[in-house]
């Protein structure tokens, strides 16, 4: 099995470029309609789709591409765009470095209910009238990027922030106004960081609640209100996505993957995986490799 392709840089020939935007139709024609292999980026990706026909696979979940959609892909997520014809829209990419250089705090990105490191990443479906404003921001960014105006990166950064706020306001679960709740935002941010560091060894909600000096009930309430799932479901989704990545991308056995993810017995890992996905690990691997 070939190792998965990981794009480290937004621009392969220029390390200093930390933002990019391209026309999806032009990219499709340059590639002669050829579909890229599943891959991941070390930067953020946003697809602004006016019209498309095909599918977008993100962390092994398949979503239909259609009219007036927005896809948000986080660094590290495995994804693949499969177009049946040229899509109309834009693909934007930006790195953490771009955010820092343009005074966009990482806590702002984390407060949005747009980018998800793992689990479900469905498109944000919007109305035609909502798309008009989104399209205006995107076209403004496109013109700035390919123009020569003074302080263009700062201008792009300002429009990008407005674009993300508008997208988040359309998203119903977590309107951007909740960003002002500093204490809960801090708990969510620290919870996500703790899960990312410890999910292989620690699977219980109580471990993370204790580390945050709050009760499990309090943690569940904040996570459910902000993210839309319980703390336990969030932890499990992190474990499952890593399991899927290892099953698809590595040569490790099911037993080795189970041990790697903190399961002392292979049967426990298999039962957990099947409960969460309805597939055994071996069935999932065969299905993905044959698709």
C-alpha distance (Angstrom), angle and dihedral (degrees) to the residues before:
residue distance angle dihedral
X1 . . .
X2 3.82 . .
X3 3.81 116.6 .
X4 3.77 113.2 -104.2
X5 3.76 116.4 -96.3
X6 3.80 112.3 -109.6
X7 3.80 119.5 -167.1
X8 3.80 106.5 -145.9
X9 3.80 98.1 177.4
X10 3.79 133.2 44.6
X11 3.80 89.1 -142.7
X12 3.80 113.9 29.7
X13 3.81 93.2 -158.4
X14 3.82 98.7 44.2
X15 3.81 122.2 45.8
X16 3.81 91.6 -170.6
X17 3.82 94.4 65.4
X18 3.80 108.6 92.8
X19 3.82 99.8 165.9
X20 3.77 132.5 52.9
X21 3.79 140.1 173.1
X22 3.77 128.7 -174.6
X23 3.77 139.1 177.7
X24 3.83 108.5 -108.4
X25 3.81 93.6 -146.4
X26 3.82 91.6 53.1
X27 3.81 91.4 48.0
X28 3.81 90.9 50.3
X29 3.81 91.4 52.3
X30 3.82 92.5 46.9
X31 3.79 89.3 53.6
X32 3.83 91.2 45.6
X33 3.78 87.8 -124.6
X34 3.81 92.3 -61.3
X35 3.80 114.2 152.1
X36 3.79 117.8 -128.3
X37 3.79 119.2 -126.8
X38 3.83 118.3 -104.6
X39 3.80 105.8 -74.9
X40 3.78 143.8 156.3
X41 3.79 137.2 -134.9
X42 3.78 133.9 -142.5
X43 3.81 88.5 -137.9
X44 3.81 141.2 53.9
X45 3.81 121.9 -81.4
X46 3.80 128.8 -163.8
X47 3.81 123.5 -173.7
X48 3.81 115.1 -159.5
X49 3.81 104.5 -165.5
X50 3.78 123.0 -168.3
X51 3.79 94.1 170.9
X52 3.79 132.2 -4.9
X53 3.77 143.7 154.1
X54 3.78 119.0 -153.8
X55 3.79 139.9 47.1
X56 3.79 137.9 -70.2
X57 3.81 117.0 -150.1
X58 3.81 115.4 -157.7
X59 3.80 118.7 178.5
X60 3.82 90.0 -19.9
X61 3.80 94.9 -52.9
X62 3.80 113.7 118.0
X63 3.81 121.3 -142.3
X64 3.79 127.1 -174.1
X65 3.80 115.0 -120.0
X66 3.79 113.9 -135.4
X67 3.80 142.2 142.3
X68 3.83 123.5 -40.2
X69 3.79 101.4 7.9
X70 3.79 136.5 146.4
X71 3.80 122.1 -155.7
X72 3.81 121.6 -165.6
X73 3.82 117.9 -163.4
X74 3.81 121.5 -173.7
X75 3.82 126.6 -147.5
X76 3.80 109.8 -81.2
X77 3.79 97.8 23.3
X78 3.80 115.3 129.6
X79 3.79 110.3 -129.1
X80 3.79 143.6 162.4
X81 3.80 130.8 -169.8
X82 3.81 112.6 -147.9
X83 3.82 110.4 -170.0
X84 3.80 123.5 -170.7
X85 3.80 89.0 -166.2
X86 3.80 137.7 -0.9
X87 3.79 111.4 -59.7
X88 3.79 123.1 -137.2
X89 3.78 111.6 -133.3
X90 3.78 144.7 59.1
X91 3.80 138.3 -75.7
X92 3.82 115.4 -147.7
X93 3.80 124.1 -168.8
X94 3.79 128.3 -175.3
X95 3.77 135.8 166.7
X96 3.78 133.3 -137.4
X97 3.80 86.4 -108.0
X98 3.80 90.9 59.6
X99 3.80 90.4 52.7
X100 3.81 91.9 50.4
X101 3.80 93.8 46.7
X102 3.80 91.2 50.9
X103 3.81 98.6 46.5
X104 3.80 95.6 -107.5
X105 3.79 106.4 140.8
X106 3.79 118.9 -136.2
X107 3.81 87.1 -133.0
X108 3.81 87.2 63.0
X109 3.82 91.4 55.9
X110 3.81 90.6 45.2
X111 3.81 91.5 51.0
X112 3.80 91.8 58.5
X113 3.78 119.7 91.1
X114 3.79 91.0 -138.1
X115 3.81 110.7 83.0
X116 3.81 118.1 57.2
X117 3.81 122.5 -175.4
X118 3.79 92.8 -150.8
X119 3.78 142.8 -13.6
X120 3.78 121.8 51.3
X121 3.82 116.3 -0.6
X122 3.82 103.3 175.6
X123 3.80 120.2 174.5
X124 3.77 119.7 -95.4
X125 3.80 102.6 -116.8
X126 3.79 113.1 -153.2
X127 3.78 137.6 -179.1
X128 3.78 124.2 -101.7
X129 3.82 91.0 -107.8
X130 3.83 91.7 50.2
X131 3.79 89.7 48.8
X132 3.82 91.4 57.3
X133 3.81 91.9 67.6
X134 3.82 93.0 41.4
X135 3.80 89.3 50.3
X136 3.81 91.0 50.9
X137 3.81 91.6 55.4
X138 3.80 91.8 45.7
X139 3.81 94.2 49.1
X140 3.82 90.2 47.9
X141 3.82 89.5 53.2
X142 3.81 90.9 46.5
X143 3.82 92.1 52.0
X144 3.80 92.0 47.0
X145 3.80 93.1 48.5
X146 3.79 93.9 53.8
X147 3.81 94.4 37.5
X148 3.80 131.9 79.4
X149 3.79 103.2 -126.7
X150 3.78 120.4 146.1
X151 3.81 116.5 -93.2
X152 3.79 89.3 6.2
X153 3.82 94.1 160.9
X154 3.81 91.0 56.4
X155 3.79 88.9 48.7
X156 3.80 91.5 49.2
X157 3.81 89.4 48.5
X158 3.80 91.3 52.2
X159 3.80 93.2 49.2
X160 3.82 91.1 44.2
X161 3.80 90.5 55.5
X162 3.81 91.3 48.8
X163 3.80 89.3 47.4
X164 3.82 92.2 52.5
X165 3.81 92.8 45.9
X166 3.81 90.4 51.5
X167 3.81 90.7 49.0
X168 3.79 91.6 48.6
X169 3.80 92.2 48.8
X170 3.80 88.2 55.2
X171 3.81 89.5 50.5
X172 3.80 104.9 87.1
X173 3.82 103.5 -156.8
X174 3.78 100.6 64.2
X175 3.82 115.0 17.1
X176 3.77 113.7 -160.6
X177 3.82 91.8 -110.9
X178 3.82 88.5 78.5
X179 3.79 86.4 68.6
X180 3.79 88.2 83.1
X181 3.81 92.0 64.8
X182 3.78 92.5 93.0
X183 3.82 98.1 178.9
X184 3.81 95.8 52.2
X185 3.79 91.9 41.1
X186 3.82 88.8 53.8
X187 3.82 91.8 50.1
X188 3.81 92.2 50.5
X189 3.80 92.0 47.4
X190 3.82 92.8 48.4
X191 3.81 91.7 44.1
X192 3.82 91.3 53.8
X193 3.81 90.9 47.9
X194 3.81 91.8 49.1
X195 3.80 92.3 48.8
X196 3.79 91.4 49.4
X197 3.81 90.8 51.5
X198 3.81 99.3 41.0
X199 3.83 110.5 24.5
X200 3.81 92.4 107.6
X201 3.78 92.8 59.3
X202 3.81 105.2 23.1
X203 3.80 120.0 53.1
X204 3.82 102.2 161.3
X205 3.80 128.4 96.9
X206 3.82 90.5 -140.6
X207 3.83 91.9 62.2
X208 3.81 92.0 57.6
X209 3.81 93.5 40.8
X210 3.81 90.3 53.2
X211 3.80 91.2 48.0
X212 3.82 88.9 53.2
X213 3.85 92.4 44.7
X214 3.80 93.7 -121.8
X215 3.81 134.3 107.0
X216 3.82 121.3 -92.9
X217 3.82 89.0 -117.1
X218 3.81 91.3 54.2
X219 3.81 91.3 48.4
X220 3.81 91.5 48.5
X221 3.80 91.9 50.4
X222 3.81 93.7 51.4
X223 3.81 94.4 43.9
X224 3.82 93.4 45.6
X225 3.82 92.6 48.3
X226 3.80 94.4 46.3
X227 3.80 104.8 33.8
X228 3.80 102.7 22.3
X229 3.80 97.7 -120.5
X230 3.80 135.7 75.8
X231 3.79 122.2 -96.0
X232 3.82 89.3 -109.1
X233 3.81 91.3 52.4
X234 3.80 90.3 48.6
X235 3.83 92.0 51.6
X236 3.80 91.2 46.4
X237 3.81 92.4 49.5
X238 3.81 89.7 54.6
X239 3.81 91.3 51.5
X240 3.81 93.1 46.1
X241 3.79 95.1 49.4
X242 3.80 91.3 50.0
X243 3.80 89.4 48.0
X244 3.82 90.5 51.9
X245 3.80 91.7 48.2
X246 3.81 91.7 50.7
X247 3.81 93.1 45.1
X248 3.80 92.0 50.7
X249 3.80 101.3 34.8
X250 3.81 107.4 31.7
X251 3.79 137.1 58.9
X252 3.82 92.9 -131.6
X253 3.80 117.8 127.9
X254 3.80 121.0 -116.8
X255 3.81 88.4 -106.0
X256 3.82 92.3 52.6
X257 3.81 91.8 47.3
X258 3.81 90.4 50.1
X259 3.81 92.0 52.1
X260 3.81 90.0 45.2
X261 3.81 88.9 56.3
X262 3.79 96.3 48.6
X263 3.82 102.3 -95.0
X264 3.79 112.5 136.3
X265 3.81 93.4 -161.3
X266 3.84 126.5 43.2
X267 3.80 89.8 -138.1
X268 3.82 90.6 58.7
X269 3.80 91.0 53.3
X270 3.80 92.7 47.5
X271 3.81 91.9 48.6
X272 3.82 91.9 47.9
X273 3.81 92.5 48.1
X274 3.80 93.4 48.0
X275 3.82 92.5 46.6
X276 3.81 91.0 53.6
X277 3.82 99.5 39.2
X278 3.85 106.2 20.8
X279 3.84 87.6 -124.9
X280 3.78 132.1 94.0
X281 3.84 113.3 -121.2
X282 3.82 90.9 -108.6
X283 3.82 92.8 48.6
X284 3.81 91.0 49.8
X285 3.80 92.0 50.4
X286 3.81 93.3 49.5
X287 3.80 91.4 46.9
X288 3.81 94.7 50.9
X289 3.80 95.8 43.1
X290 3.80 91.5 50.9
X291 3.82 95.6 47.4
